[in-house]
Every structure is written in C-alpha cells, then in structure tokens.
Amino acid sequence: MSTASRMAPLDRKQYDLFGAAPAQDARPRPCASDTGRRFIVGNAHEIVIGATRLEDWLKQSDQHTPFVVAHLLEQQDWLAFEGRYAGTGRAPYSPRQMMGLILYGVMQGLHSLRELERLARLDLGCMWVTGGITPDHANIGRFIVLHEDSLTQEFFESLTRTILKASGSSSARLAGDGTVIEAACSRYNLLKQEAVRARAQAATAALERAPDDRAAKQAQQRSSQCQTIFDARLAARQHSGKGTESLRISGTEPEAMVQRLKRGQGYGASYKPSVLANENRIITALALDASSETRVIASMLDQSARTTGAQAEEVLLDAGYFDDEVIEATLARDVSLLCPDGQWPAVPVDDGLFHKSAFDYDEQTDSYRCPAGQILLLEAKSRKTLNTREHRVYGASTCGDCHLRAKCTKAAQGGASSAIPRMSNVRRFV
C-alpha cells in the first residue's frame, strides 16, 4: 500500500497577499533617554495603504504639510514633557506624537477633543505626524491639562524659534490684535450674587459633615474660588460706579468674564486672547485675559523678545489699544508704537456733541471738568430699567449761559447740563 499523498498538487503558483508590504515587527515601546519612562510610540514608516507605504502615498498626493510638522516636532526637546509622568503604571502615549495630533488638528481648524480623536483615526496626514496612535478624547484632554503651562510657554517659544530659523523671517516689526472667544461652560447656567454665596455655604456645610470626602473638598475649593473672583469683580464695579445688578459668573469656569460676544451672539462667559505676529504672520507671542486686551501687551512684548532673541523695534496696534498702560509698556522697552488715537480727545460725533473723553473725571470729588473749564457736580440719578442703563446727570449753575452748551447737551432747560457716563480720568500722551 502506497503512503504517498493523495492530495492533488496545486496547478498554479501562490503569491503572498502582503508580499509587497514591508515586514512589520512588534511596535516598539522605547524608554525615554533620561526619564526612564516607557511610552507607547507609533511608527509611521510601518503604515501602508494596500501595497503602498503611507510616506509614498502622501508624496504622490502632494501632501507636504505632514512632513513639515513632523520635522519641526522632531527638533523639539521632549524631556520636560516626559518628566511629568510617573515611572510606573501603564505606559502613556508619546508626548511628541500627542502634541503632533493637537498641532495638526489645530492647523485643520479642529479644537474639539472628539474631533481630534476622529482625526487620528481617519486622516492619513495625521497618521504620519502621530505615527498611527489612536488616543481617545479622554487621553487627549488629560494630556492638555497635564502640560497646559508648557504648551503656551516653553513649547510655544521653542517651536516658534524653530519656525523663525527655518523661514528666515524677521520680527523687528510686529502687529497685535485680539478677539473674544466663548468659554467652554454653558451660557445658560450663570450665577448671581445670592446663588454664589448659597453655593459656597452649601459646599462648606457638606465638607464639615464629611471632612474626609475628596469630592466635597474639591467642591468647596471650586465654590470658594468662584466666590473670591465674584467678590473682586463686584468691588471693581462698585469702585467704578457701575451697576452690580447684572453681574453674573460661571460656576464651572469662574475665570471667564461674562461679556458681549462676536457676531451678534449676545452675552456669554468668554475670554480675550491676543497675539503679536510678524510680517510673515508668524505669531511670536500670545496671551489670554478674561476681559482686557491692553493689559497683556507688556507680557507679550517680553515673550516675543524671549522667542526671537531681540526686542521688537516697532509695534502696530489698532485704536482699541490707545491706552496709558500700552504706551508705558512700549516706552519702557524702547519700542516704537504706531497706534491711531481715533476720536481723541474731543472730536464731536455725528450729532455734534462732545465725546465723553473731553470731560475729565475727578474720582475724589465725583465731579467732571467740562471743555469750558467748569466743574460739573452730580445733580441727578436714574435707575436702571429693562430698557435703559443707569444714568447720571452732572451739571453746573453756569451751564445755561455757556457758549458751548449746544455741543454739550440736548437738554432744553438751563439747569442740568451734560449727561455722561462715569469714567476714569483720561490723559493724552503726545
């Protein structure tokens, strides 16, 4: 009896389905050179599309941005990022590739954590930058929180220096501007004074009942911070003579200021980010303040000097930055300031009346000095209504016979003169 195989031989040659693809070894998880921490590191050179390497596919598609971003990130020092992770436990994703995901996403106009999560899984250019890692939105959020300060300080300055060096761009002349961005908190859950204090009292009482409860401690800290910020804003409004009835604050994001949003979206908790950029539109400095664009000019000039290695020679700003603090910051750093003054100090508006900046306010006596040189005292107040704001009327006994009265008020009678909002003393620097 024969022992030969009864199976018929194959009549055609078999080809390996992945024969044209590169051999794939196990994904490496190298140690950081000095931190000793292990990270999950992707390898973009191992990614293939069918039988084509991802690198070749991107080049054939004329996609150059992923290569530029990856090259810039490879030149950065990541030891500070790696040092923030513990040496034990589950290996986190590589900080360099996580930062690549965020940076590439921002360049595509994506800011949502879930959108970034989707981008890492579907965008081929992003896969090259990140090495193919697929973190979920929770991992991305924790990464941002952990490295929040470095992202806007050391890393931003280091990356900008690399870009300036590669582009050969000059930063002797800078232009600055700001905008308003809505905070992440809900605009429908804002707290007034009574709610802020009740919330703080309830959190304190809950902590007293359970002093070892970690959640109660965090709630008490958040409510206390919210009350501290609210009290500071309340005192500032009272000091400037503004009404306090409309003052509100977000319980989840108390740092945000409730103010008018852009594009007719009403009021909401928001911030005012500002930037300085050179003639090639490369941002050399950035800052974020809750309510002011002028307050951060000094810090942005200093950051730009650190980033570029030299102080700017000239700064261009719009009329909204014509402020004493901005002028003093540029003078102290010997920076030439080009900033239009707009209607300053007393150019009549379309209705022929003086601009309010023509009236100098004295905070100690609560009085104004008008363009005619007369002292205007507070004569009447009108409370805020649903349709009008709080109104104060200042006047003098000589207003009726003043030759500038036609430019000062529309009042028909001779007693009260100009009705102008209370404001700080304004001076012009020539």
Phi, psi and omega in degrees: 000130182282143176258008180294150181294136177273356181287132180290138179293151178293138182265004178213154183283139178266137179247143178290127182300325182251028182297328181276353182271150179290150178296139183247115175275174177299141182299125183287151175228073187288163176272145172293144189302316185246340184272338181073013182264139178268141182229152172278113186242126176274162180231106183294336181289345179270351183277130179232152175244103188068248177248012183249133176296148179300321180299314180293322181297317180295321179293320178293334179268006180059038177262100185261337184301315180302323180291321179295314181297315180297321179294319179295319181291326180294338181273357182270158178266120185254008182296323179295321177294314183294329182291348180275355180261149178289156181277356180235173178092187182293139182291130176276172176289153180299128179301324180297319181281328174295318178293326176297321177297314182294314182295315180294323178294318178298322178295335176269004180081021181252131180233338181292141179297321179289327176293322177293321177300317179292322180299318181297336183265339189242334186269124183289323177297321178294324178298324178292320181291321186265354182077008178092010177291153183228069178289151176273176186295331179292319177296320179295317179297318178295324178297316180296317180296319182294323185249025187304312183293320182292327183298323182260358181239267188299313182293317179301314182294319180294316180295320180294320177299320178295319180293317179297321179293319181290326183269344183066028184278141178267145179237030178290328178243127182237152174237142182236151176197166180217174179208189178236128177238138182286141178288166182285342183286164181285139178278354183260357181240056180264149186249141171264183188302314182297319181291324179297314182291320178296322179295318179294319179294320179295320179293321178294318179295321179295323178291325178293327179286328181224077185296340181264001181282118182294320179296323178294323178296316180295319178296321179293321179294318179294317180292324178293319177297319179299317180293321179298314180294319180296316180297323178295318179290325177296316179295323179295320178293318179296323180293324181271001178079016179271157178290148182249358184295328184268001182292126180221163182211153177273131180287333181267337180220070187293341180293333181289146180257134176282112184208174183291134179268172180280162172057038174065031181269013177079209181252149178189163176294127187204175178230168176238096175279148179224152180220157167241133182225151179272188185292339177267013178064029173268121182287124180255348179203150178213157179202158180225125177229154183291324189220352188233137173264336182277333185293338187259003182299317182299313181294326179290323176297320178293319179294320178298321178295320177294321184289314184271343181089359180204149178288143178296149179271331185213140179232131180250125181226159178273180187296339179293345180261007179285090189215150180302318184295322178292317180297316180295322180295319180287323177296319181295335182253008178057046179251131178287129183249123173249106185213117179293145181270353179065220179273084187223136355264345188215045178281124181299144176277187185300330181276003177086000181271155176295147172289151184297338179290350177283350181254117181274127184264136175251111186291327183292321182258357183051057182216165178239153169250121186276171179300337178276357179090005181271151177270123181257123181256157180292124182247330184202158177228148172232131184286159178289138175239184180294333185248351183227158176269170175298136188232135178237137181247124178246143181197178178217161182292340183267004184294329184296327183258007184288137181286346178260009186300326183295333179265358188255327185205161174255003182295138182280329183274165187267359184278290183283144178250234193290136174256103186229146179291149179292136183211163179285158178297132183245131179238152179253133176260124181261000000 
